[in-house]
C-alpha cells in the first residue's frame, strides 16, 4: 500500500513488514521499517482496515493466525456480486455475460 512517497509491504504469514520511500529508493532496496516505527504502525493500521473492509473480520483473523482465507468467505456477495457464474465469461463492463 502507498501513502505519499511511502510504500508498506506486509506479509501475513510471517508478520514481516517492509517500508520504502519510493521517491528516494525506486528499487526498494532500503527497508525503513526499523527507522520509522510510527509510520509503520499508522500505515499498517490503514492497510489492515482496508483488507478487513474488503474480506471481512473472520478472514482477517484467519490471515493473522497464519491460515489461508476460506474460498468465497469475503464480503463481495454481501455487496451485490457482479461476477459471472463459474465457467461463464463476463463482459468487459461486468454487467452481463460476454457473447461466446
N, CA, C and O atoms as a MOPAC input file, in Angstrom:
PM7 MOZYME 1SCF
protein

 N      0.84900 1    -1.15900 1     0.00000 1
 C      0.00000 1     0.00000 1     0.00000 1
 C      0.90400 1     1.23300 1     0.00000 1
 O      1.96500 1     1.24700 1     0.62400 1
 N      0.46500 1     2.24900 1    -0.70200 1
 C      1.22900 1     3.50100 1    -0.72600 1
 C      0.47800 1     4.61500 1    -0.03100 1
 O     -0.74700 1     4.70500 1    -0.10600 1
 N      1.23200 1     5.45800 1     0.64400 1
 C      0.75700 1     6.73300 1     1.17900 1
 C      1.83300 1     7.74600 1     0.83900 1
 O      2.93800 1     7.70300 1     1.38000 1
 N      1.50300 1     8.64800 1    -0.05400 1
 C      2.50300 1     9.61200 1    -0.48700 1
 C      3.68100 1     8.90100 1    -1.12800 1
 O      3.51000 1     8.09300 1    -2.04100 1
 N      4.88200 1     9.20800 1    -0.64200 1
 C      6.08700 1     8.59100 1    -1.19300 1
 C      6.42100 1     7.25500 1    -0.54500 1
 O      7.37700 1     6.59400 1    -0.95100 1
 N      5.65000 1     6.85100 1     0.45300 1
 C      5.97900 1     5.64500 1     1.20000 1
 C      5.12200 1     4.45800 1     0.78400 1
 O      3.92600 1     4.58300 1     0.51700 1
 N      5.77000 1     3.31800 1     0.74000 1
 C      5.10100 1     2.06300 1     0.39000 1
 C      5.38600 1     1.05700 1     1.50100 1
 O      6.53100 1     0.87200 1     1.91300 1
 N      4.31900 1     0.41000 1     1.97900 1
 C      4.47600 1    -0.61300 1     3.00700 1
 C      4.09500 1    -1.96500 1     2.42700 1
 O      3.13300 1    -2.08400 1     1.66800 1
 N      4.85000 1    -2.96200 1     2.79000 1
 C      4.55000 1    -4.34500 1     2.43300 1
 C      4.37200 1    -5.11300 1     3.73300 1
 O      5.17100 1    -4.97200 1     4.65800 1
 N      3.33000 1    -5.92000 1     3.80200 1
 C      3.07800 1    -6.72400 1     4.99700 1
 C      2.83100 1    -8.15500 1     4.56900 1
 O      1.97400 1    -8.42400 1     3.72700 1
 N      3.57600 1    -9.06000 1     5.14700 1
 C      3.45400 1   -10.48100 1     4.84000 1
 C      2.68900 1   -11.14800 1     5.98000 1
 O      3.22000 1   -11.33800 1     7.07400 1
 N      1.44000 1   -11.49600 1     5.70500 1
 C      0.54900 1   -12.02500 1     6.73800 1
 C      1.10200 1   -13.29000 1     7.37300 1
 O      0.95900 1   -13.48700 1     8.57900 1
 N      1.73200 1   -14.15300 1     6.57800 1
 C      2.18600 1   -15.43500 1     7.11500 1
 C      3.36600 1   -15.29700 1     8.06400 1
 O      3.46400 1   -16.05000 1     9.03200 1
 N      4.26200 1   -14.35600 1     7.81000 1
 C      5.45000 1   -14.18500 1     8.65100 1
 C      5.37800 1   -12.95000 1     9.53900 1
 O      6.22300 1   -12.76500 1    10.41500 1
 N      4.38400 1   -12.11100 1     9.32100 1
 C      4.21500 1   -10.83500 1    10.03700 1
 C      5.35300 1    -9.85500 1     9.74000 1
 O      5.53100 1    -8.87300 1    10.46100 1
 N      6.11400 1   -10.11600 1     8.69000 1
 C      7.20800 1    -9.23200 1     8.30500 1
 C      6.65000 1    -7.97000 1     7.65900 1
 O      5.70800 1    -8.02500 1     6.86800 1
 N      7.24500 1    -6.83400 1     8.01000 1
 C      6.84400 1    -5.54200 1     7.45700 1
 C      8.06500 1    -4.90600 1     6.80300 1
 O      9.17400 1    -4.97100 1     7.33300 1
 N      7.84700 1    -4.29900 1     5.65400 1
 C      8.89100 1    -3.52800 1     4.99900 1
 C      8.31300 1    -2.17000 1     4.62800 1
 O      7.15600 1    -2.06700 1     4.22300 1
 N      9.12300 1    -1.13800 1     4.76900 1
 C      8.71700 1     0.22500 1     4.43400 1
 C      9.77100 1     0.83200 1     3.52300 1
 O     10.96900 1     0.75200 1     3.79200 1
 N      9.30300 1     1.43800 1     2.44500 1
 C     10.21700 1     2.04900 1     1.48700 1
 C      9.75900 1     3.45800 1     1.14900 1
 O      8.56200 1     3.73500 1     1.08200 1
 N     10.72900 1     4.34700 1     0.93500 1
 C     10.46400 1     5.67600 1     0.39300 1
 C     10.71900 1     5.56300 1    -1.10600 1
 O     11.85700 1     5.68200 1    -1.56100 1
 N      9.65800 1     5.33500 1    -1.86300 1
 C      9.82800 1     5.04100 1    -3.28800 1
 C     10.28000 1     6.25100 1    -4.10300 1
 O     10.77500 1     6.08800 1    -5.21900 1
 N     10.12000 1     7.45300 1    -3.56900 1
 C     10.61300 1     8.63300 1    -4.28000 1
 C     12.14100 1     8.67900 1    -4.24000 1
 O     12.77800 1     9.10800 1    -5.20200 1
 N     12.71900 1     8.23900 1    -3.13200 1
 C     14.17300 1     8.26000 1    -2.97300 1
 C     14.81900 1     6.91400 1    -3.27200 1
 O     16.02000 1     6.84400 1    -3.53400 1
 N     14.03100 1     5.85000 1    -3.23500 1
 C     14.55800 1     4.49400 1    -3.38200 1
 C     13.66300 1     3.71500 1    -4.34300 1
 O     12.85900 1     2.88200 1    -3.92400 1
 N     13.81200 1     3.99500 1    -5.62700 1
 C     12.92700 1     3.38900 1    -6.63300 1
 C     13.07400 1     1.87700 1    -6.71200 1
 O     12.14100 1     1.19500 1    -7.13500 1
 N     14.21400 1     1.34100 1    -6.31800 1
 C     14.42400 1    -0.10800 1    -6.37900 1
 C     13.98500 1    -0.81100 1    -5.09500 1
 O     14.10500 1    -2.03000 1    -4.97900 1
 N     13.48800 1    -0.05600 1    -4.15000 1
 C     13.01000 1    -0.59700 1    -2.86900 1
 C     14.06300 1    -1.49400 1    -2.22300 1
 O     13.78700 1    -2.63400 1    -1.85100 1
 N     15.27600 1    -0.95300 1    -2.09800 1
 C     16.38000 1    -1.72900 1    -1.53900 1
 C     16.68200 1    -1.38300 1    -0.08300 1
 O     17.36100 1    -2.15000 1     0.60000 1
 N     16.18700 1    -0.23400 1     0.41000 1
 C     16.45300 1     0.16200 1     1.79800 1
 C     15.15900 1     0.12400 1     2.60200 1
 O     14.29200 1     0.98400 1     2.44900 1
 N     15.04600 1    -0.87800 1     3.45400 1
 C     13.87900 1    -1.04000 1     4.31700 1
 C     13.97600 1    -0.04100 1     5.47100 1
 O     14.93200 1    -0.07000 1     6.24600 1
 N     12.98700 1     0.83500 1     5.57800 1
 C     12.97600 1     1.87800 1     6.60600 1
 C     12.10900 1     1.52600 1     7.81300 1
 O     11.91000 1     2.36800 1     8.69000 1
 N     11.59500 1     0.31400 1     7.87500 1
 C     10.63400 1    -0.03000 1     8.93000 1
 C     11.21800 1     0.11300 1    10.33600 1
 O     10.50900 1     0.54700 1    11.24400 1
 N     12.47200 1    -0.23400 1    10.53900 1
 C     13.08200 1    -0.10900 1    11.86800 1
 C     13.33000 1     1.35100 1    12.24100 1
 O     13.31500 1     1.70600 1    13.41900 1
 N     13.55800 1     2.19300 1    11.23900 1
 C     13.84700 1     3.60700 1    11.48100 1
 C     12.58500 1     4.44800 1    11.67300 1
 O     12.64800 1     5.52800 1    12.26000 1
 N     11.44500 1     3.96700 1    11.18700 1
 C     10.21200 1     4.75500 1    11.24500 1
 C      9.04500 1     3.91300 1    11.77800 1
 O      8.06800 1     3.68500 1    11.06400 1
 N      9.14700 1     3.45200 1    13.03100 1
 C      8.10200 1     2.57700 1    13.57600 1
 C      6.73000 1     3.24700 1    13.67600 1
 O      5.70600 1     2.57500 1    13.54700 1
 N      6.69600 1     4.55900 1    13.90500 1
 C      5.40200 1     5.24700 1    13.99400 1
 C      4.68900 1     5.25000 1    12.64300 1
 O      3.48100 1     5.02800 1    12.57300 1
 N      5.43500 1     5.49900 1    11.58200 1
 C      4.85300 1     5.48000 1    10.23800 1
 C      4.38400 1     4.06400 1     9.89700 1
 O      3.31400 1     3.88300 1     9.31800 1
 N      5.18900 1     3.06800 1    10.25800 1
 C      4.80700 1     1.67200 1    10.01300 1
 C      3.49600 1     1.35500 1    10.72300 1
 O      2.58800 1     0.78000 1    10.12200 1
 N      3.39300 1     1.72600 1    11.99200 1
 C      2.18100 1     1.43500 1    12.76500 1
 C      0.95600 1     2.09700 1    12.14500 1
 O     -0.10100 1     1.47600 1    12.03400 1
 N      1.09800 1     3.35200 1    11.74200 1
 C     -0.03300 1     4.08100 1    11.15700 1
 C     -0.44300 1     3.47800 1     9.81500 1
 O     -1.62900 1     3.26900 1     9.56100 1
 N      0.53200 1     3.20100 1     8.96400 1
 C      0.21200 1     2.64800 1     7.64700 1
 C     -0.32200 1     1.22400 1     7.75500 1
 O     -1.21300 1     0.83600 1     7.00000 1
 N      0.21600 1     0.44900 1     8.68400 1
 C     -0.25000 1    -0.92300 1     8.86700 1
 C     -1.69300 1    -0.94300 1     9.35900 1
 O     -2.47300 1    -1.80700 1     8.95800 1
 N     -2.04800 1    -0.00300 1    10.21900 1
 C     -3.43500 1     0.08400 1    10.69000 1
 C     -4.38300 1     0.37900 1     9.53000 1
 O     -5.45500 1    -0.21800 1     9.43700 1
 N     -3.99400 1     1.29400 1     8.65100 1
 C     -4.81900 1     1.62500 1     7.48200 1
 C     -4.91800 1     0.42100 1     6.54900 1
 O     -5.99900 1     0.10200 1     6.05500 1
 N     -3.79600 1    -0.24200 1     6.31100 1
 C     -3.79000 1    -1.41200 1     5.43300 1
 C     -4.70700 1    -2.50900 1     5.97000 1
 O     -5.51500 1    -3.06500 1     5.22700 1
 N     -4.58400 1    -2.81500 1     7.25000 1
 C     -5.40900 1    -3.87900 1     7.83700 1
 C     -6.89100 1    -3.51400 1     7.80700 1
 O     -7.73600 1    -4.38000 1     7.58000 1
 N     -7.21000 1    -2.25700 1     8.03100 1
 C     -8.61600 1    -1.84100 1     7.97800 1
 C     -9.16100 1    -1.95700 1     6.55900 1
 O    -10.31100 1    -2.34800 1     6.35700 1
 N     -8.33800 1    -1.62000 1     5.58700 1
 C     -8.74500 1    -1.74700 1     4.18600 1
 C     -9.01900 1    -3.21300 1     3.83500 1
 O    -10.02200 1    -3.53000 1     3.19500 1
 N     -8.12700 1    -4.08800 1     4.25600 1
 C     -8.31200 1    -5.52100 1     3.99800 1
 C     -9.54300 1    -6.02800 1     4.74500 1
 O    -10.33700 1    -6.78900 1     4.19300 1
 N     -9.69700 1    -5.61200 1     5.98200 1
 C    -10.85400 1    -6.01600 1     6.79400 1
 C    -12.16400 1    -5.59300 1     6.12000 1
 O    -13.13300 1    -6.35200 1     6.11200 1
 N    -12.19100 1    -4.39800 1     5.56500 1
 C    -13.39200 1    -3.91200 1     4.87700 1
 C    -13.66100 1    -4.71500 1     3.60800 1
 O    -14.81100 1    -4.86500 1     3.19600 1
 N    -12.60600 1    -5.22700 1     2.99400 1
 C    -12.76300 1    -5.96600 1     1.75300 1
 C    -13.13300 1    -7.42200 1     1.93200 1
 O    -13.94900 1    -7.94900 1     1.17600 1
 N    -12.54200 1    -8.09000 1     2.93000 1
 C    -12.78000 1    -9.53400 1     3.05600 1
 C    -13.47700 1    -9.93800 1     4.34200 1
 O    -13.90300 1   -11.08500 1     4.47800 1
 N    -13.60100 1    -9.02800 1     5.27800 1
 C    -14.32900 1    -9.34300 1     6.49800 1
 C    -13.43200 1    -9.74000 1     7.66000 1
 O    -12.29300 1   -10.17000 1     7.47900 1
 N    -13.97700 1    -9.58300 1     8.84400 1
 C    -13.24000 1    -9.81600 1    10.08400 1
 C    -12.76800 1   -11.26500 1    10.22400 1
 O    -11.63500 1   -11.50500 1    10.64000 1
 N    -13.62000 1   -12.22900 1     9.88200 1
 C    -13.23500 1   -13.63700 1    10.03600 1
 C    -12.06400 1   -14.00200 1     9.13600 1
 O    -11.18100 1   -14.76100 1     9.53600 1
 N    -12.05900 1   -13.46600 1     7.92700 1
 C    -10.96300 1   -13.75700 1     7.00100 1
 C     -9.66200 1   -13.12100 1     7.47800 1
 O     -8.59700 1   -13.72900 1     7.36500 1
 N     -9.73900 1   -11.90600 1     8.00800 1
 C     -8.54400 1   -11.24500 1     8.53700 1
 C     -8.01600 1   -12.02800 1     9.73200 1
 O     -6.80600 1   -12.20800 1     9.87200 1
 N     -8.91500 1   -12.49200 1    10.59200 1
 C     -8.49500 1   -13.29400 1    11.74200 1
 C     -7.77400 1   -14.55800 1    11.28100 1
 O     -6.78000 1   -14.96300 1    11.88300 1
 N     -8.27300 1   -15.18000 1    10.21700 1
 C     -7.61200 1   -16.37000 1     9.67100 1
 C     -6.21200 1   -16.01800 1     9.16900 1
 O     -5.25700 1   -16.75000 1     9.42700 1
 N     -6.09300 1   -14.91100 1     8.46000 1
 C     -4.78100 1   -14.47200 1     7.98300 1
 C     -3.82900 1   -14.24200 1     9.14800 1
 O     -2.66900 1   -14.65100 1     9.09900 1
 N     -4.31900 1   -13.58900 1    10.19200 1
 C     -3.46800 1   -13.28000 1    11.34000 1
 C     -3.06400 1   -14.53500 1    12.11400 1
 O     -2.05800 1   -14.52700 1    12.82300 1
 N     -3.83700 1   -15.60600 1    11.98200 1
 C     -3.46000 1   -16.88800 1    12.60100 1
 C     -2.52700 1   -17.68500 1    11.70100 1
 O     -2.09100 1   -18.77700 1    12.06500 1
 N     -2.21800 1   -17.13900 1    10.52200 1
 C     -1.34500 1   -17.82300 1     9.58700 1
 C     -2.06700 1   -18.81100 1     8.69600 1
 O     -1.42900 1   -19.63800 1     8.04400 1
 N     -3.39000 1   -18.73800 1     8.66000 1
 C     -4.19700 1   -19.63200 1     7.83800 1
 C     -4.56200 1   -18.94000 1     6.53400 1
 O     -4.55000 1   -17.71200 1     6.44200 1
 N     -4.88500 1   -19.74100 1     5.53500 1
 C     -5.37600 1   -19.18100 1     4.28100 1
 C     -6.84300 1   -18.82300 1     4.46200 1
 O     -7.58000 1   -19.55200 1     5.12500 1
 N     -7.27400 1   -17.71000 1     3.88200 1
 C     -8.70400 1   -17.37800 1     3.94100 1
 C     -9.51400 1   -18.44900 1     3.22600 1
 O     -9.02800 1   -19.08200 1     2.28800 1
 N    -10.73500 1   -18.64600 1     3.66400 1
 C    -11.58800 1   -19.64400 1     3.03300 1
 C    -12.10500 1   -19.12900 1     1.70300 1
 O    -12.28200 1   -17.92400 1     1.52300 1
 N    -12.34400 1   -20.03200 1     0.78100 1
 C    -12.86300 1   -19.69400 1    -0.54500 1
 C    -14.22800 1   -19.04300 1    -0.41200 1
 O    -15.12200 1   -19.58700 1     0.23600 1
 N    -14.38700 1   -17.89300 1    -1.01600 1
 C    -15.68800 1   -17.22400 1    -1.02000 1
 C    -16.11000 1   -16.66900 1     0.32000 1
 O    -17.28300 1   -16.35000 1     0.51500 1
 N    -15.18000 1   -16.54600 1     1.24800 1
 C    -15.55200 1   -16.08300 1     2.57600 1
 C    -15.54000 1   -14.58300 1     2.73700 1
 O    -15.73400 1   -14.07900 1     3.84300 1
 N    -15.31500 1   -13.85400 1     1.64900 1
 C    -15.25900 1   -12.40400 1     1.73700 1
 C    -16.62000 1   -11.76600 1     1.74800 1
 O    -17.64200 1   -12.43700 1     1.88100 1
 N    -16.61900 1   -10.45900 1     1.60600 1
 C    -17.85300 1    -9.68700 1     1.68600 1
 C    -18.45200 1    -9.39500 1     0.32100 1
 O    -19.50500 1    -8.76200 1     0.24000 1
 N    -17.81300 1    -9.83700 1    -0.75100 1
 C    -18.26300 1    -9.47800 1    -2.09400 1
 C    -19.74100 1    -9.79100 1    -2.30000 1
 O    -20.48400 1    -8.93600 1    -2.78200 1
 N    -20.17500 1   -10.97100 1    -1.95400 1
 C    -21.56800 1   -11.35400 1    -2.15200 1
 C    -22.53600 1   -10.47200 1    -1.38900 1
 O    -23.67900 1   -10.29900 1    -1.81100 1
 N    -22.09900 1    -9.91700 1    -0.28500 1
 C    -22.95900 1    -9.05400 1     0.51300 1
 C    -23.17200 1    -7.69900 1    -0.14600 1
 O    -24.12900 1    -6.99300 1     0.17200 1
 N    -22.29100 1    -7.33900 1    -1.05400 1
 C    -22.40500 1    -6.02600 1    -1.69500 1
 C    -23.01000 1    -6.11900 1    -3.08000 1
 O    -23.05100 1    -5.11700 1    -3.79500 1
 N    -23.47700 1    -7.27800 1    -3.47900 1
 C    -24.03600 1    -7.41000 1    -4.82500 1
 C    -22.99500 1    -7.89800 1    -5.79500 1
 O    -22.47100 1    -7.12200 1    -6.59400 1
 N    -22.69300 1    -9.15800 1    -5.73600 1
 C    -21.67700 1    -9.76800 1    -6.57700 1
 C    -22.07500 1    -9.68000 1    -8.04600 1
 O    -23.14500 1   -10.15200 1    -8.43000 1
 N    -21.21900 1    -9.07700 1    -8.86800 1
 C    -21.49600 1    -8.97300 1   -10.30000 1
 C    -20.67100 1    -9.97400 1   -11.08600 1
 O    -20.63300 1    -9.91800 1   -12.31500 1
 N    -20.02300 1   -10.87000 1   -10.40600 1
 C    -19.18500 1   -11.86100 1   -11.05700 1
 C    -20.05000 1   -12.86000 1   -11.81600 1
 O    -21.09000 1   -13.29400 1   -11.32100 1
 N    -19.62000 1   -13.22000 1   -13.01000 1
 C    -20.35900 1   -14.18800 1   -13.81800 1
 C    -20.30200 1   -15.55700 1   -13.15500 1
 O    -19.33600 1   -15.86700 1   -12.45900 1
 N    -21.33100 1   -16.38100 1   -13.36400 1
 C    -21.29800 1   -17.74000 1   -12.82000 1
 C    -20.07900 1   -18.49400 1   -13.32800 1
 O    -19.56700 1   -18.21000 1   -14.41100 1
 N    -19.61900 1   -19.45700 1   -12.53800 1
 C    -18.43000 1   -20.23400 1   -12.87500 1
 C    -18.55900 1   -20.83700 1   -14.27600 1
 O    -19.59600 1   -21.39900 1   -14.62800 1
 N    -17.49400 1   -20.71400 1   -15.06500 1
 C    -17.48000 1   -21.26800 1   -16.40700 1
 C    -18.08600 1   -20.35000 1   -17.45000 1
 O    -18.11600 1   -20.70100 1   -18.62900 1
 N    -18.56400 1   -19.20000 1   -17.05400 1
 C    -19.20100 1   -18.27100 1   -17.98600 1
 C    -18.36300 1   -17.00500 1   -18.04500 1
 O    -18.05800 1   -16.40900 1   -17.01200 1
 N    -17.99200 1   -16.59600 1   -19.24100 1
 C    -17.19600 1   -15.38700 1   -19.40000 1
 C    -18.02500 1   -14.17100 1   -19.03600 1
 O    -19.25500 1   -14.20900 1   -19.07600 1
 N    -17.34500 1   -13.09600 1   -18.68000 1
 C    -18.03200 1   -11.87400 1   -18.30100 1
 C    -17.65100 1   -10.76100 1   -19.26300 1
 O    -16.51400 1   -10.70000 1   -19.72900 1
 N    -18.59400 1    -9.88700 1   -19.55900 1
 C    -18.32100 1    -8.78200 1   -20.46600 1
 C    -17.34200 1    -7.81600 1   -19.81700 1
 O    -17.23300 1    -7.78400 1   -18.59100 1
 N    -16.63100 1    -7.03300 1   -20.61100 1
 C    -15.71600 1    -6.05100 1   -20.04800 1
 C    -16.41300 1    -5.05900 1   -19.11600 1
 O    -15.79000 1    -4.54900 1   -18.18400 1
 N    -17.70000 1    -4.77900 1   -19.35500 1
 C    -18.43200 1    -3.86900 1   -18.47600 1
 C    -18.78200 1    -4.54000 1   -17.16400 1
 O    -19.04000 1    -3.85400 1   -16.17500 1
 N    -18.79700 1    -5.86300 1   -17.12900 1
 C    -19.05300 1    -6.58800 1   -15.90500 1
 C    -20.50600 1    -6.75000 1   -15.54400 1
 O    -20.81500 1    -7.28300 1   -14.47800 1
 N    -21.42700 1    -6.30200 1   -16.41200 1
 C    -22.84100 1    -6.34900 1   -16.03900 1
 C    -23.61100 1    -7.46900 1   -16.71900 1
 O    -24.78100 1    -7.69600 1   -16.41000 1
 N    -22.96300 1    -8.17000 1   -17.64500 1
 C    -23.66000 1    -9.24800 1   -18.33900 1
 C    -22.64500 1   -10.24900 1   -18.86600 1
 O    -21.48700 1    -9.88900 1   -19.07500 1
 N    -23.04600 1   -11.49900 1   -19.08700 1
 C    -22.10800 1   -12.46400 1   -19.65500 1
 C    -21.65600 1   -12.01800 1   -21.04100 1
 O    -22.42900 1   -11.43400 1   -21.80100 1
 N    -20.41000 1   -12.29700 1   -21.35600 1
 C    -19.86800 1   -11.94600 1   -22.66900 1
 C    -20.40700 1   -12.90400 1   -23.71500 1
 O    -20.65000 1   -14.07400 1   -23.41500 1
 N    -20.59900 1   -12.42700 1   -24.94000 1
 C    -21.06000 1   -13.32700 1   -26.00800 1
 C    -19.99700 1   -14.37800 1   -26.28100 1
 O    -18.80200 1   -14.12000 1   -26.13600 1
 N    -20.43400 1   -15.54700 1   -26.67300 1
 C    -19.48900 1   -16.64100 1   -26.96400 1
 C    -19.26800 1   -16.76700 1   -28.44100 1
 O    -18.50800 1   -17.62900 1   -28.88100 1

